[in-house]
Each structure stands twice: as C-alpha cells, then as structure tokens.
Amino acid sequence: MNTRNTGKTAARRTFLALSAATAALSLSACGVIDGVGSDDASATPKKGNDITVGLLLPEKENQRYEKFDYPIIKDQVGVLTKHQGKVVYANALQDAERQSAQMEGMIHDKVDVILLDAVDAKSIEPAVRKAKDAGIPVIAYDRLARGPIDAYISFDNELVGQVQGRAVVEALGTKAGTSKIVMMNGSKTDPNAGQFKEGALSELENKVNIVKSFDTVDWKPENAKRNMSQAISEVGLDNIAAVYSANDGMAGAVIDALKEAGAGKIPPVTGQDADLSAVQRIIAGQQYMSVYKPYPEEATNAAEMAVARVQGRSIEFDALTRDSVDSPTHQKIPAMLVQVVALTKDNIQETVLKDSIYTVKELCTAKYKASCDHLGLE
C-alpha cells in the first residue's frame, strides 16, 4: 500500500467491497458477465469453462493455506466453471527457488491464469515476466509480488498492523508511555511484513518505548523464539510490558520463550491469522489478541477474479478490483483490499465461530473447557 489508512478510507473500502459483490450479482442476473448484454467485444469471454487456474502458495506452517485458501479456491473455480475448470496447486514450503521452478512449470504447461502468493516478492519477478510474455495473467494473492501483475487481492495490510499496534497501547492503558515493548516483525522478503510493521509503528511510536525490534527470517517460529530469548536476556524478563508479534505462529513461540524464562504472567502478546492454537491461547488468557482475516472472502473473490480475467469478463473483473496499489516495479495495479477484525476473547462467537472457521468442539477441548465455559462458548 502506498498511503496510510484513515477511517474514511476503511469505510470506503468496505463500501467498495460490498458494491463489488452487488455489482457482480447484478451483472450475473443480467447476463453481462457471460458476455451477453453488451456490444463491447471485451465483454465476450476469451475462453470457456474448460480452464486451468494455477495456484502457488508459499508454505504450510500457517494453517490457513491448506485449511482455507486452497480448498475454497478449488471449490469456487469449480462452481464458476460448472465444474469444467480445474486448479493445479503447488506449495513452495517457504522455498523461493522451489516456487520459481513451480511457476515456470505452470507456464510451460500453459495454464490459463496464475494466482501467486509469493515466498519472496522480489526473486519471483523473472517468473512473473515470463508469464506475461507467455500471455498468462498473474494475480498476486495475499502478497504483492513484483513485476507485471494483472491484479492484487489481499487484506488491508497496513490496517492489520494498525489494529495490532492499537491493541498493544490499549492493553497497557495509562502505563503505555513508560512501558517497554518488543517488536517481533515478519520476514523482510515478504512485502506484507513491511506494511504490517509500518501500520503498527504508526500506532506505537511516541506512545510506548520500543526497546527491541526483530525482522524474523522466513516468519519461522523457531527464529522468533530465538529472537525473544535474546530480548529477554538483554532487556530483562520483568521489564518487558508487551510484545508486538506480527502473526500467531511467532506469537506462540514468543509465549513459549517467556514461559521458559520463568514468566508467571504472560504480558500482552498480539498475533494475526486466528490460528486454532492462537484462538485457544486467547480463550485461556495467554495471548491478548489476533487479527481475524476472513479467508473465505479473500479466497472466493480471488477465484472469481481469476476466472473473470481469463474469460475476458472485463466488467465483472473491474467490479472486483475497484481499489489500486503500487509495487516497487508497477503503479496503479487493480486491487481488492479485504477488511480485517481485531479478535479478542470478547468476540470469538461473532467472528471465527459465526463464520464457521472453527466449531466450539474444535476450540473447547478438555484443556480449554473451563475457560470456554467462563466465556460462554457453547
């Protein structure tokens, strides 16, 4: 993202997301998205339903990719193509070179469109250019890759950081100004990590004392745990009032490091992704908050965007991409930015349970039953 978010911007994006969905439904009802109802040749599908969508995801450490993104995109492409289209899926397991090879393989196999969630936004650029030269559209999914991207869909990443940073300040209350906090940021190779960090700093700077800040290699929990142990050694366990952790995987590692150092009470720790284990930690009072990102909405819209793009449904595609973002190599990339919600013990029912991300049975295992009962989760 190239600008800071304001309340008006967030409201505008929420309105645009709703408008896009309404427009897509209206266009479908009128027959326009099927190339009917317009004299514009661009509205005529370039391809029929027998299409192949290449899906490149970055890793499996984060539970979301296998649990939500891949199956939802696969199912939605099936629905949109009357079960004639297919998804070819590859996971890079956090290996940038492997992902480049996977993408070049898809280009060689002549898939019709690629949804790309880059391990390394910079190193994937040559493969993105190869896809462009081969006439294969590339839609950046969740992370904004460099190169000639046709569109981008993700969450409002700077807003994610703002929500996390604001949560830290609110948790510390009147003691915020004299409190020492540690920042556990994501990987430098992920452009989202920079946006999370920028958003968080906009809420934290001049409000708390940031005594240590780490850019965690590959987002790996073991690296975050090592970083946190270093911070505890240098700052002192009792002097750390809160930890800004950019995601839930690292939050778990941070909490483990604090426990191993002898923390009797865990200070406020943030997270992101609403992983099952993180929501359980929130229920138990060990993790302060996470950021719930509605993956079904992002994945469903990504599938719709990919199918519309390859079938030449320009009106529907434009309705889905009413925002725009800049990358280090290109400006005004058509985009959809999905809004996020701060997840705390107070709104579990209205978020992950309401959206069927988890069930009460999954969350409230024997270990967490008493805490669930206390929160009224049943």
C-alpha positions as CSV (number, residue, x, y, z in Angstrom):
1,M,0.0,0.0,0.0
2,N,1.2,3.5,-0.8
3,T,-0.9,5.6,1.6
4,R,-1.9,5.4,5.2
5,N,-5.4,4.3,6.0
6,T,-8.0,6.6,7.6
7,G,-11.4,5.9,9.0
8,K,-12.8,7.3,5.7
9,T,-10.6,5.1,3.6
10,A,-11.5,1.9,5.6
11,A,-15.2,2.8,5.2
12,R,-14.8,3.5,1.5
13,R,-13.1,0.1,1.0
14,T,-15.9,-1.7,2.9
15,F,-18.4,0.1,0.7
16,L,-16.5,-0.8,-2.4
17,A,-16.2,-4.5,-1.4
18,L,-20.0,-4.6,-0.9
19,S,-20.5,-2.7,-4.1
20,A,-18.3,-5.1,-6.0
21,A,-20.3,-8.1,-4.7
22,T,-23.6,-6.4,-5.5
23,A,-22.3,-5.4,-9.0
24,A,-21.2,-8.9,-9.7
25,L,-24.6,-10.3,-8.7
26,S,-26.4,-7.7,-10.7
27,L,-24.2,-8.4,-13.8
28,S,-24.7,-12.1,-13.4
29,A,-28.5,-11.6,-13.3
30,C,-28.4,-9.5,-16.4
31,G,-26.2,-12.0,-18.3
32,V,-23.5,-9.4,-18.8
33,I,-20.7,-11.4,-17.1
34,D,-21.3,-14.2,-19.5
35,G,-20.6,-12.0,-22.5
36,V,-24.3,-11.3,-23.1
37,G,-25.9,-7.8,-22.9
38,S,-23.1,-5.8,-24.2
39,D,-21.9,-4.8,-27.6
40,D,-18.3,-4.4,-26.3
41,A,-16.1,-7.2,-27.7
42,S,-14.1,-7.1,-24.5
43,A,-17.1,-8.5,-22.6
44,T,-17.0,-11.6,-24.7
45,P,-15.2,-14.5,-22.9
46,K,-11.8,-15.2,-24.2
47,K,-12.1,-18.8,-23.0
48,G,-15.0,-21.1,-22.0
49,N,-15.3,-23.0,-18.8
50,D,-12.6,-25.6,-19.6
51,I,-9.8,-23.5,-18.0
52,T,-6.9,-24.3,-15.7
53,V,-6.0,-22.0,-12.8
54,G,-2.5,-22.3,-11.4
55,L,-2.4,-21.7,-7.6
56,L,1.0,-21.1,-6.0
57,L,1.0,-20.9,-2.2
58,P,4.1,-20.1,-0.1
59,E,4.1,-22.5,2.9
60,K,2.3,-24.8,5.3
61,E,3.4,-23.5,8.6
62,N,0.4,-21.2,8.6
63,Q,-2.6,-23.4,8.9
64,R,-4.7,-21.2,6.6
65,Y,-3.3,-22.3,3.3
66,E,-4.3,-25.9,3.5
67,K,-7.4,-25.4,5.6
68,F,-9.0,-22.5,3.8
69,D,-7.2,-21.0,0.7
70,Y,-6.6,-24.0,-1.5
71,P,-9.9,-25.9,-0.9
72,I,-12.0,-22.7,-1.2
73,I,-10.4,-21.6,-4.4
74,K,-10.6,-25.1,-5.8
75,D,-14.3,-25.3,-5.0
76,Q,-15.1,-21.8,-6.2
77,V,-13.4,-22.3,-9.5
78,G,-15.5,-25.5,-9.9
79,V,-18.7,-23.6,-9.2
80,L,-17.8,-20.7,-11.6
81,T,-16.9,-23.0,-14.5
82,K,-19.8,-25.5,-14.0
83,H,-17.1,-28.0,-12.8
84,Q,-15.3,-28.0,-16.1
85,G,-12.4,-25.9,-14.9
86,K,-9.6,-27.1,-12.6
87,V,-7.0,-25.8,-10.2
88,V,-3.4,-27.0,-10.4
89,Y,-1.9,-26.4,-6.9
90,A,1.8,-26.2,-5.7
91,N,3.1,-25.2,-2.3
92,A,6.7,-23.9,-2.1
93,L,7.2,-24.9,1.6
94,Q,8.9,-21.5,2.2
95,D,11.5,-22.1,-0.6
96,A,11.7,-19.2,-3.1
97,E,13.7,-21.2,-5.6
98,R,11.2,-24.0,-5.5
99,Q,8.4,-21.6,-6.1
100,S,10.1,-20.1,-9.1
101,A,10.5,-23.6,-10.6
102,Q,6.9,-24.4,-9.8
103,M,5.7,-21.2,-11.6
104,E,7.9,-21.9,-14.6
105,G,6.5,-25.4,-14.7
106,M,3.0,-23.9,-14.9
107,I,4.0,-21.5,-17.6
108,H,5.4,-24.5,-19.6
109,D,2.2,-26.4,-19.1
110,K,0.3,-23.4,-20.4
111,V,-2.2,-22.8,-17.5
112,D,-4.7,-20.1,-18.3
113,V,-4.1,-17.9,-15.2
114,I,-1.9,-17.9,-12.1
115,L,-2.8,-17.0,-8.6
116,L,0.5,-16.3,-6.9
117,D,1.2,-15.9,-3.2
118,A,5.0,-15.2,-3.3
119,V,7.5,-16.6,-0.9
120,D,9.9,-13.8,-2.0
121,A,8.2,-10.9,-3.8
122,K,11.5,-9.8,-5.4
123,S,13.0,-13.1,-6.6
124,I,9.8,-14.2,-8.2
125,E,9.8,-11.2,-10.6
126,P,11.6,-13.0,-13.5
127,A,8.9,-15.8,-13.5
128,V,6.2,-13.2,-13.4
129,R,7.7,-11.6,-16.5
130,K,7.9,-15.0,-18.2
131,A,4.2,-15.5,-17.6
132,K,3.5,-12.1,-19.0
133,D,5.5,-12.9,-22.2
134,A,3.6,-16.2,-22.5
135,G,0.2,-14.3,-22.3
136,I,-0.7,-15.8,-18.9
137,P,-2.3,-13.3,-16.5
138,V,-0.8,-13.3,-12.9
139,I,-2.9,-12.2,-10.0
140,A,-0.9,-11.6,-6.8
141,Y,-2.7,-13.3,-3.9
142,D,-2.2,-12.1,-0.3
143,R,1.3,-10.8,-1.0
144,L,2.2,-8.3,-3.7
145,A,4.8,-9.7,-6.0
146,R,7.0,-7.5,-8.2
147,G,6.7,-7.5,-11.9
148,P,3.8,-7.0,-14.4
149,I,1.0,-8.2,-12.1
150,D,-2.5,-8.1,-13.6
151,A,-4.3,-7.6,-10.2
152,Y,-3.9,-8.0,-6.5
153,I,-6.1,-9.2,-3.8
154,S,-5.2,-9.2,-0.1
155,F,-6.2,-7.8,3.2
156,D,-5.6,-4.2,4.1
157,N,-2.2,-5.0,5.5
158,E,-1.3,-1.6,6.9
159,L,-4.6,-1.7,8.7
160,V,-3.6,-5.1,10.2
161,G,-0.6,-3.5,11.7
162,Q,-2.6,-0.6,13.0
163,V,-5.1,-2.9,14.7
164,Q,-2.3,-4.8,16.3
165,G,-0.4,-1.7,17.5
166,R,-3.6,-0.1,18.8
167,A,-4.3,-3.3,20.8
168,V,-0.9,-3.1,22.5
169,V,-1.5,0.6,23.5
170,E,-5.0,-0.2,24.8
171,A,-3.8,-3.2,26.7
172,L,-1.1,-1.1,28.5
173,G,-3.5,1.7,29.3
174,T,-2.2,4.6,31.4
175,K,1.2,2.8,31.7
176,A,1.8,2.8,27.9
177,G,4.1,5.8,28.0
178,T,6.6,4.2,30.4
179,S,6.3,0.7,29.1
180,K,9.0,-1.2,27.2
181,I,7.8,-3.4,24.4
182,V,9.5,-5.9,21.9
183,M,8.5,-6.0,18.2
184,M,8.6,-9.3,16.5
185,N,8.1,-8.4,12.9
186,G,7.8,-10.7,9.9
187,S,10.3,-11.6,7.1
188,K,12.0,-8.9,5.1
189,T,11.3,-10.9,1.9
190,D,7.6,-10.6,2.4
191,P,6.2,-7.1,1.4
192,N,3.3,-7.6,3.7
193,A,5.6,-7.7,6.7
194,G,6.8,-4.2,5.9
195,Q,3.2,-3.0,5.7
196,F,2.3,-4.7,9.0
197,K,5.3,-3.0,10.6
198,E,4.6,0.4,9.2
199,G,1.0,0.2,10.3
200,A,2.0,-0.9,13.8
201,L,4.6,1.8,14.2
202,S,2.0,4.4,13.3
203,E,0.2,3.4,16.5
204,L,3.2,2.6,18.7
205,E,5.7,5.4,18.1
206,N,5.7,8.1,20.7
207,K,3.3,6.1,22.7
208,V,5.4,3.3,24.0
209,N,9.2,2.6,24.4
210,I,10.2,0.0,21.7
211,V,13.4,-1.5,23.2
212,K,14.0,-4.3,20.7
213,S,12.8,-4.9,17.2
214,F,13.4,-8.0,15.1
215,D,12.7,-8.9,11.4
216,T,12.2,-12.6,11.7
217,V,13.7,-14.7,9.0
218,D,11.1,-16.6,7.0
219,W,8.5,-15.9,9.7
220,K,9.7,-19.1,11.3
221,P,8.6,-19.6,15.0
222,E,11.9,-21.1,15.9
223,N,13.6,-17.9,14.7
224,A,11.1,-15.8,16.7
225,K,11.7,-17.8,19.8
226,R,15.5,-17.3,19.4
227,N,14.9,-13.6,19.0
228,M,12.6,-13.4,22.0
229,S,15.1,-15.2,24.2
230,Q,17.7,-12.6,23.2
231,A,15.3,-9.8,24.0
232,I,14.6,-11.3,27.5
233,S,18.4,-11.7,28.1
234,E,19.2,-8.1,27.1
235,V,16.1,-6.2,28.4
236,G,15.1,-8.4,31.4
237,L,12.0,-10.5,31.7
238,D,10.3,-8.3,34.2
239,N,11.0,-5.2,32.1
240,I,9.0,-6.4,29.0
241,A,5.5,-5.0,29.3
242,A,4.1,-6.3,25.9
243,V,5.2,-8.0,22.7
244,Y,4.0,-6.9,19.3
245,S,4.1,-10.2,17.3
246,A,3.1,-9.9,13.6
247,N,1.5,-13.3,13.4
248,D,0.2,-16.2,15.5
249,G,2.9,-18.6,14.7
250,M,5.5,-16.3,16.1
251,A,3.2,-15.3,19.0
252,G,3.2,-18.9,20.2
253,A,7.0,-19.0,20.0
254,V,7.2,-15.7,21.9
255,I,4.9,-17.1,24.6
256,D,7.0,-20.3,24.9
257,A,10.1,-18.2,25.3
258,L,8.5,-16.1,28.1
259,K,7.3,-19.2,29.9
260,E,10.7,-20.9,29.7
261,A,12.3,-17.8,31.1
262,G,10.0,-18.1,34.1
263,A,7.2,-15.6,33.4
264,G,4.5,-16.1,36.0
265,K,2.0,-14.0,34.0
266,I,2.3,-13.5,30.2
267,P,2.3,-9.9,29.1
268,P,0.0,-8.8,26.3
269,V,1.1,-10.5,23.0
270,T,-0.5,-9.8,19.7
271,G,-0.9,-12.0,16.7
272,Q,-2.5,-12.4,13.3
273,D,-4.4,-15.1,11.3
274,A,-6.6,-16.5,14.0
275,D,-4.9,-19.9,14.0
276,L,-6.7,-22.6,16.0
277,S,-3.9,-22.7,18.7
278,A,-3.9,-18.9,18.9
279,V,-7.6,-18.7,19.4
280,Q,-7.3,-21.3,22.2
281,R,-4.5,-19.2,23.8
282,I,-6.8,-16.2,23.7
283,I,-9.5,-18.2,25.3
284,A,-7.1,-19.3,28.0
285,G,-5.8,-15.7,28.5
286,Q,-2.3,-16.4,27.3
287,Q,-2.4,-14.4,24.1
288,Y,-4.0,-11.0,24.1
289,M,-5.4,-10.8,20.6
290,S,-5.1,-11.9,17.0
291,V,-6.3,-10.3,13.7
292,Y,-9.1,-12.3,12.1
293,K,-8.9,-12.1,8.4
294,P,-11.9,-13.6,6.6
295,Y,-10.1,-16.1,4.4
296,P,-13.3,-17.4,2.7
297,E,-14.0,-13.9,1.4
298,E,-10.5,-13.4,0.1
299,A,-10.2,-16.8,-1.5
300,T,-13.7,-16.7,-3.0
301,N,-13.0,-13.3,-4.6
302,A,-9.6,-14.4,-5.8
303,A,-11.2,-17.3,-7.7
304,E,-13.8,-15.0,-9.1
305,M,-11.2,-12.6,-10.2
306,A,-9.1,-15.3,-11.9
307,V,-12.0,-16.8,-13.8
308,A,-13.3,-13.4,-14.9
309,R,-9.8,-12.3,-16.1
310,V,-9.1,-15.4,-18.2
311,Q,-12.6,-15.4,-19.6
312,G,-12.5,-11.8,-20.6
313,R,-15.3,-10.7,-18.3
314,S,-13.9,-7.2,-18.0
315,I,-17.0,-5.6,-16.4
316,E,-17.0,-8.2,-13.6
317,F,-13.2,-8.0,-13.2
318,D,-13.4,-4.2,-12.9
319,A,-16.2,-4.5,-10.3
320,L,-13.9,-6.8,-8.2
321,T,-10.8,-4.5,-8.4
322,R,-12.0,-1.0,-7.6
323,D,-9.0,-0.2,-5.5
324,S,-5.4,0.1,-6.6
325,V,-1.9,-0.4,-5.1
326,D,1.7,0.3,-6.1
327,S,4.5,-2.2,-6.1
328,P,8.2,-1.3,-6.4
329,T,8.0,-2.0,-10.1
330,H,4.5,-1.0,-11.2
331,Q,1.9,1.6,-10.2
332,K,-1.9,1.5,-10.0
333,I,-2.3,-2.2,-10.0
334,P,-6.0,-3.1,-9.9
335,A,-6.8,-4.4,-6.4
336,M,-9.3,-5.6,-3.8
337,L,-8.4,-5.0,-0.2
338,V,-10.4,-7.0,2.3
339,Q,-11.1,-5.6,5.7
340,V,-10.0,-7.2,9.0
341,V,-11.2,-7.5,12.6
342,A,-9.4,-7.5,15.9
343,L,-10.1,-10.9,17.5
344,T,-10.2,-11.0,21.3
345,K,-11.9,-13.2,23.9
346,D,-14.9,-10.9,23.7
347,N,-15.8,-11.5,20.0
348,I,-14.9,-15.2,19.3
349,Q,-18.6,-16.0,18.9
350,E,-19.2,-13.2,16.4
351,T,-16.1,-14.0,14.2
352,V,-14.5,-17.4,13.9
353,L,-17.5,-19.3,15.2
354,K,-20.1,-17.3,13.2
355,D,-18.1,-17.7,10.0
356,S,-17.7,-21.5,10.7
357,I,-13.9,-21.1,10.7
358,Y,-13.9,-23.4,13.8
359,T,-16.5,-25.1,15.8
360,V,-16.9,-24.9,19.6
361,K,-15.8,-28.6,19.7
362,E,-12.6,-27.8,17.9
363,L,-11.8,-24.8,20.2
364,C,-13.1,-26.1,23.5
365,T,-11.1,-29.3,24.0
366,A,-10.7,-30.7,27.5
367,K,-7.7,-28.4,28.2
368,Y,-9.8,-25.3,27.4
369,K,-13.3,-26.3,28.5
370,A,-13.3,-24.3,31.8
371,S,-12.1,-21.2,30.0
372,C,-14.7,-21.7,27.3
373,D,-17.4,-22.1,29.9
374,H,-16.3,-18.9,31.6
375,L,-16.6,-17.1,28.2
376,G,-20.0,-18.7,27.5
377,L,-18.8,-20.5,24.4
378,E,-21.1,-23.4,23.9
